Structure formats: structure tokens, C-alpha cells
């Protein structure tokens, strides 16, 4: 399912209720990836009241249109991510990868989470890491 379909799904009444409760902002800095019946997404929205970016993560069941989790990161590591800029999920083992662009001028970070959302490792990258490609033999 393409992200445009996910955005339509998110705008359904069920998801809108979730968005209001968890302060998820769907903005131009929204990204998602689907694997099977699951959609992993993040959104970064600027809060004019605080002057800060607010970052939200979610895991959605596409078939039932239910929010499975308000964050696919389960161990609190999301507090280390300054500016999520890319997301990928390995379809074979369901490892979740999130790139962090940081301040856009310094090296970024690639985070790898297991399928339960616990950090497995992180690696410093070049500036503004965004795309991840899996190659299988």
C-alpha cells in the first residue's frame, strides 16, 4: 500500500481520534513504510507554541485500520532521535531502521531496532541519511 493510501487511512475517524490523543502531526515531514499488513510511520510537526519540533511514531494495522502502537520504538530510544529522516523495515526479519538527520549539517545516525522495537545497534552515518536499500541473495 503506498503512503498516499496510508495518509487516507490515517485521516479515517478511527485514526483521527488516535492522532488527537497522541498529538501526532501529519505534515510535510511524514514518512511511512508498509510491510505485510503493518504500516510503520513517523511525523515531524513544528509546534508554534513551543517553537520545537514534535515527533510522533506509530504502528498501524492496515487491514483493521487500528493503531497497534503509538510508537514502534519500545525502549525509549526515540528520545535520542533528533530528526527522523528515513525509515525502512527489513521484510525478512522485521528489523526496523530509522535514520536521524540531526541538525542537517553534522553526521547523522542510523538506528536498528528488532521487531519488538528494542535498539539492536546504532551507527554514525554521513550527513542527512535518508534512504535504505536491502539486497537479498
URURJO-V890573 format. One record per residue. N is the residue number from 1. RES is the residue in one small letter. SS is DSSP state (h for helix, s for strand, l for the rest). PSI is psi in radians with two decimals (* if undefined). Layout:
# URURJO-V890573
N_RES_SS_PSI / N_RES_SS_PSI
This chain:
# URURJO-V890573
1_x_l_2.21 / 2_x_l_2.79 / 3_x_h_-0.54 / 4_x_h_-0.63 / 5_x_h_-0.64 / 6_x_h_-0.73 / 7_x_h_-0.72 / 8_x_h_-0.71 / 9_x_h_-0.76 / 10_x_h_-0.53 / 11_x_l_0.03 / 12_x_l_2.75 / 13_x_h_-0.66 / 14_x_h_-0.82 / 15_x_h_-0.61 / 16_x_h_-0.74 / 17_x_h_-0.78 / 18_x_h_-0.75 / 19_x_h_-0.71 / 20_x_h_-0.68 / 21_x_h_-0.71 / 22_x_h_0.03 / 23_x_l_0.63 / 24_x_l_2.30 / 25_x_l_2.19 / 26_x_l_1.98 / 27_x_l_-3.00 / 28_x_l_-0.29 / 29_x_s_1.08 / 30_x_s_2.37 / 31_x_s_2.57 / 32_x_s_2.80 / 33_x_s_2.44 / 34_x_s_2.46 / 35_x_s_2.02 / 36_x_l_-2.22 / 37_x_l_0.20 / 38_x_s_2.45 / 39_x_s_2.15 / 40_x_s_2.24 / 41_x_s_2.74 / 42_x_s_2.76 / 43_x_s_2.46 / 44_x_s_2.11 / 45_x_s_2.42 / 46_x_s_2.25 / 47_x_s_1.95 / 48_x_l_-0.40 / 49_x_l_-0.69 / 50_x_l_-0.34 / 51_x_l_0.31 / 52_x_s_2.72 / 53_x_s_2.44 / 54_x_s_2.20 / 55_x_s_2.32 / 56_x_s_2.54 / 57_x_s_2.63 / 58_x_s_2.74 / 59_x_s_2.13 / 60_x_s_2.39 / 61_x_s_2.03 / 62_x_l_-0.69 / 63_x_l_-0.85 / 64_x_l_-0.19 / 65_x_l_0.60 / 66_x_s_2.52 / 67_x_s_2.07 / 68_x_s_-0.58 / 69_x_s_2.48 / 70_x_l_-0.14 / 71_x_l_2.31 / 72_x_l_-0.05 / 73_x_l_2.07 / 74_x_l_-0.15 / 75_x_l_0.20 / 76_x_l_-0.01 / 77_x_h_-0.37 / 78_x_h_-0.40 / 79_x_h_-0.33 / 80_x_h_-0.38 / 81_x_l_2.01 / 82_x_l_-0.75 / 83_x_l_1.62 / 84_x_s_2.38 / 85_x_s_-0.20 / 86_x_s_2.67 / 87_x_s_2.51 / 88_x_s_2.67 / 89_x_s_2.20 / 90_x_l_2.06 / 91_x_l_-0.33 / 92_x_l_-0.81 / 93_x_l_0.01 / 94_x_l_0.34 / 95_x_l_2.45 / 96_x_s_2.27 / 97_x_s_2.27 / 98_x_s_2.27 / 99_x_s_2.56 / 100_x_s_2.03 / 101_x_l_-0.15 / 102_x_l_-2.00 / 103_x_l_0.20 / 104_x_l_-0.12 / 105_x_l_-0.30 / 106_x_l_2.86 / 107_x_s_2.53 / 108_x_s_-2.90 / 109_x_s_2.47 / 110_x_s_2.18 / 111_x_s_2.41 / 112_x_s_2.18 / 113_x_s_2.56 / 114_x_l_3.08 / 115_x_l_-0.25 / 116_x_l_0.02 / 117_x_l_0.30 / 118_x_l_2.39 / 119_x_s_2.22 / 120_x_s_-0.78 / 121_x_s_2.89 / 122_x_s_2.67 / 123_x_s_2.34 / 124_x_s_2.44 / 125_x_s_-2.97 / 126_x_s_-3.04 / 127_x_s_2.44 / 128_x_l_1.10 / 129_x_l_2.34 / 130_x_l_-0.72 / 131_x_l_2.54 / 132_x_l_2.35 / 133_x_l_2.35 / 134_x_l_2.39 / 135_x_l_2.34 / 136_x_l_2.46 / 137_x_l_*
